Amino acid sequence: MDDIGWDPIDMHLEVTIPSLNGYDGLIVMGGPQQADEEHLYPWLAREKVVIRDAVESGMPLLGVCLGCQLLAEAVGGQVGVLAEPEIGVLDVELTSEGAADPLFTGFPARTRTMQWHLNAVAALPPGAYHLARSTGCEVQAFRVGRAAYGVQFHMELTADLVRDTGIFPEYVAALEELKGIGALQRFVEEAGQNAELFETLARLMFDNFVRLAGHRT
């Protein structure tokens, strides 16, 4: 499945999102922004409109981290601040609906994931299916309709990408305030220890999503 054509859209560059006509699926990734910061990042409002249009059209969609929260808000859910931020390599477990869902075909019932988020989905959109949870965050994954998914956790990140967050002093300060001095390096090391698992499950989720996009009706 490595020969799939795709077009990256960097919203930070204030580019125009193209028409979704002719595309088979939409993937919305994460970022340091919060879903309600439209006053700081006006493009968030435009992105939510595109997400809503994709869902209404039946287009398969995968929203990761911030993308998960934007999907929830775009279709009637609510996002709020967690009682305690989730940062680090942490366990996520599938619900009974998640275990039967095609996006998670081949996934273990409980697995390690990477987390770095202050907010989370506080109320699912109407009619949504609850697919995964963690101790600190009840909604780790959900589905709206046949194939619009929000996934709060990361599988696609690597130890190098975690290490690269060190160029942002505010990230390091926030992490050390929560986890103590040296927290970033410990996070990098734990991510490296789980790298093979993350790569395997990231590929599995992507392949499952591509199959869903290929069966769009």
Backbone torsions as a table, in degrees:
resi	resn	phi	psi	omega
1	MET	NA	13.2	-177.0
2	ASP	-78.6	-5.9	-177.6
3	ASP	-96.6	16.8	-179.0
4	ILE	-74.2	131.3	176.5
5	GLY	-79.4	140.9	178.9
6	TRP	-152.5	153.9	-179.6
7	ASP	-120.7	115.5	177.7
8	PRO	-78.3	138.2	177.4
9	ILE	-123.3	111.5	-179.6
10	ASP	-92.9	103.2	-176.0
11	MET	-65.7	-24.3	178.5
12	HIS	-62.9	-22.0	-178.4
13	LEU	-88.9	6.2	178.7
14	GLU	57.3	37.5	178.8
15	VAL	-81.6	162.0	176.7
16	THR	-85.4	129.6	177.2
17	ILE	-74.0	126.1	-177.6
18	PRO	-71.0	165.8	173.4
19	SER	-59.1	142.9	179.3
20	LEU	-80.8	-5.5	177.8
21	ASN	-58.7	129.9	179.3
22	GLY	95.0	-10.6	177.3
23	TYR	-96.4	150.8	-179.4
24	ASP	-99.5	-15.0	-177.8
25	GLY	-166.1	166.2	-178.5
26	LEU	-135.9	129.3	175.4
27	ILE	-116.2	126.0	-178.3
28	VAL	-115.8	114.4	-173.4
29	MET	-92.1	-173.9	-174.5
30	GLY	-92.3	-171.2	179.7
31	GLY	174.9	171.2	-178.6
32	PRO	-77.0	-8.9	-179.4
33	GLN	-70.9	163.2	171.0
34	GLN	-106.2	152.9	-173.0
35	ALA	-63.0	-22.7	-178.1
36	ASP	-98.6	11.6	-175.6
37	GLU	-93.3	41.0	179.4
38	GLU	-64.1	-26.3	177.9
39	HIS	-68.5	-24.7	177.6
40	LEU	-95.9	-32.2	-176.3
41	TYR	-131.7	84.1	-175.5
42	PRO	-56.6	-25.0	-178.9
43	TRP	-66.3	-17.7	176.9
44	LEU	-60.5	-39.6	179.4
45	ALA	-63.7	-42.5	179.3
46	ARG	-65.8	-37.9	-180.0
47	GLU	-64.6	-39.3	178.6
48	LYS	-63.6	-36.7	177.9
49	VAL	-63.5	-44.1	179.3
50	VAL	-63.7	-41.8	178.5
51	ILE	-61.2	-45.3	180.0
52	ARG	-61.5	-43.1	179.0
53	ASP	-62.4	-39.8	180.0
54	ALA	-63.8	-44.7	-179.8
55	VAL	-63.4	-44.5	-178.3
56	GLU	-64.7	-28.6	179.3
57	SER	-82.3	-9.9	-177.2
58	GLY	86.3	10.0	-179.1
59	MET	-70.1	131.7	173.4
60	PRO	-58.7	135.3	-175.0
61	LEU	-141.4	139.0	175.6
62	LEU	-127.4	114.4	177.9
63	GLY	-107.5	125.9	-176.0
64	VAL	-113.1	127.4	176.9
65	CYS	60.0	-108.5	175.1
66	LEU	-57.6	-37.8	177.7
67	GLY	-60.0	-34.7	176.0
68	CYS	-64.1	-45.0	-178.6
69	GLN	-69.0	-38.7	177.9
70	LEU	-64.3	-40.1	176.3
71	LEU	-60.0	-46.8	-178.9
72	ALA	-57.9	-48.7	-178.3
73	GLU	-66.9	-34.6	-175.9
74	ALA	-66.4	-26.3	-174.8
75	VAL	-120.8	26.8	169.1
76	GLY	101.2	5.8	174.9
77	GLY	-87.6	-176.5	-180.0
78	GLN	-130.8	143.6	177.6
79	VAL	-118.3	138.8	-179.8
80	GLY	-142.6	175.7	-179.1
81	VAL	-81.3	134.0	176.1
82	LEU	-69.5	151.1	175.5
83	ALA	-60.8	-35.5	175.4
84	GLU	-143.9	131.0	-179.0
85	PRO	-56.9	146.4	173.0
86	GLU	-99.8	112.1	178.9
87	ILE	-139.6	126.4	178.0
88	GLY	129.1	-169.3	177.0
89	VAL	-95.0	111.6	-169.8
90	LEU	-135.2	158.0	-178.7
91	ASP	-79.8	143.4	171.1
92	VAL	-130.3	140.8	177.7
93	GLU	-122.8	144.0	178.0
94	LEU	-77.8	144.4	168.6
95	THR	-78.1	175.4	177.5
96	SER	-62.2	-37.1	177.6
97	GLU	-69.0	-36.8	178.0
98	GLY	-65.0	-40.3	-179.4
99	ALA	-63.2	-26.4	-179.4
100	ALA	-96.4	-2.0	-174.4
101	ASP	-84.4	139.8	-177.3
102	PRO	-63.1	-24.7	178.0
103	LEU	-65.0	-29.0	-175.7
104	PHE	-107.0	19.2	174.7
105	THR	-57.9	125.6	-179.7
106	GLY	91.5	-8.0	-180.0
107	PHE	-78.4	146.5	170.3
108	PRO	-68.9	156.5	-179.9
109	ALA	-64.1	-28.5	178.5
110	ARG	-139.9	133.9	-177.5
111	THR	-151.0	161.4	175.5
112	ARG	-78.4	142.4	177.1
113	THR	-141.1	167.1	173.1
114	MET	-100.1	137.1	-178.0
115	GLN	-131.2	140.5	170.6
116	TRP	-157.6	84.2	-179.3
117	HIS	-152.4	144.7	179.0
118	LEU	-97.7	-30.0	-179.5
119	ASN	-111.5	168.5	178.8
120	ALA	-160.9	169.3	176.1
121	VAL	-68.8	118.4	-178.5
122	ALA	-93.7	-28.1	177.7
123	ALA	-142.3	125.8	-179.3
124	LEU	-66.8	150.0	173.8
125	PRO	-61.7	155.9	177.9
126	PRO	-55.3	131.6	176.8
127	GLY	77.7	4.4	-177.6
128	ALA	-74.6	153.9	176.4
129	TYR	-102.7	129.7	-178.6
130	HIS	-87.5	118.7	-169.6
131	LEU	-109.8	-25.4	-178.1
132	ALA	-156.7	155.1	-179.8
133	ARG	-145.1	165.6	170.5
134	SER	-135.5	173.1	-179.1
135	THR	-60.3	-40.4	-175.5
136	GLY	-96.0	-4.3	-175.1
137	CYS	-150.7	109.6	-173.5
138	GLU	-65.1	-37.7	-177.3
139	VAL	-105.8	95.0	176.0
140	GLN	-96.5	-18.8	176.3
141	ALA	-161.7	146.7	176.6
142	PHE	-153.0	164.1	176.6
143	ARG	-130.4	140.4	173.3
144	VAL	-116.3	128.5	-178.1
145	GLY	66.0	-151.0	-176.7
146	ARG	-76.7	-37.6	-168.8
147	ALA	-153.3	34.8	172.7
148	ALA	-107.9	113.1	-171.1
149	TYR	-116.5	140.9	168.1
150	GLY	-116.6	128.6	-179.8
151	VAL	-127.0	115.6	-176.0
152	GLN	-75.1	-31.5	-174.8
153	PHE	-86.5	168.4	178.2
154	HIS	-111.2	138.5	165.6
155	MET	-120.1	-18.1	-172.4
156	GLU	-85.0	-12.3	-178.6
157	LEU	-76.6	152.9	177.1
158	THR	-120.2	168.2	178.0
159	ALA	-59.5	-36.5	179.7
160	ASP	-64.7	-40.4	178.8
161	LEU	-66.7	-38.5	175.5
162	VAL	-62.6	-43.8	179.0
163	ARG	-61.1	-36.6	-177.5
164	ASP	-65.6	-19.2	176.9
165	THR	-65.7	-12.4	177.8
166	GLY	-63.6	-14.6	177.8
167	ILE	-76.0	-8.8	177.9
168	PHE	-107.1	99.2	-176.1
169	PRO	-56.2	-33.3	-178.8
170	GLU	-67.7	-31.9	177.0
171	TYR	-66.9	-46.5	-179.0
172	VAL	-62.5	-42.9	-179.7
173	ALA	-62.1	-43.6	179.9
174	ALA	-65.4	-40.1	-180.0
175	LEU	-66.1	-43.6	-179.2
176	GLU	-70.2	-30.3	176.0
177	GLU	-64.0	-35.4	-178.3
178	LEU	-85.1	-39.9	-169.5
179	LYS	-115.4	-4.3	179.7
180	GLY	96.0	165.8	-179.3
181	ILE	-59.9	137.6	179.8
182	GLY	83.4	9.6	-176.0
183	ALA	-62.8	-37.8	-178.1
184	LEU	-62.9	-44.7	-179.5
185	GLN	-64.3	-37.9	177.2
186	ARG	-65.1	-38.8	177.4
187	PHE	-62.9	-44.7	179.1
188	VAL	-59.0	-45.5	-177.8
189	GLU	-64.8	-41.7	-179.7
190	GLU	-68.5	-36.7	176.2
191	ALA	-62.7	-41.3	178.3
192	GLY	-63.8	-38.2	179.6
193	GLN	-65.3	-26.8	-178.5
194	ASN	-105.6	12.5	-172.8
195	ALA	-58.5	-42.1	-177.6
196	GLU	-65.2	-41.6	177.6
197	LEU	-62.0	-47.4	-178.0
198	PHE	-62.2	-42.8	-179.7
199	GLU	-63.5	-42.1	-179.8
200	THR	-62.9	-46.6	-176.3
201	LEU	-75.0	-31.7	175.7
202	ALA	-64.0	-43.9	178.0
203	ARG	-64.2	-40.3	-179.9
204	LEU	-63.5	-46.2	179.5
205	MET	-63.4	-43.4	180.0
206	PHE	-62.4	-45.1	-179.9
207	ASP	-63.3	-40.5	177.4
208	ASN	-62.1	-41.4	-180.0
209	PHE	-67.0	-41.2	178.9
210	VAL	-61.3	-38.5	176.8
211	ARG	-63.8	-39.1	176.8
212	LEU	-63.1	-42.2	179.1
213	ALA	-64.8	-35.6	-179.7
214	GLY	-71.3	-18.0	179.9
215	HIS	-104.7	21.8	179.7
216	ARG	-61.0	138.3	178.8
217	THR	-117.7	NA	NA
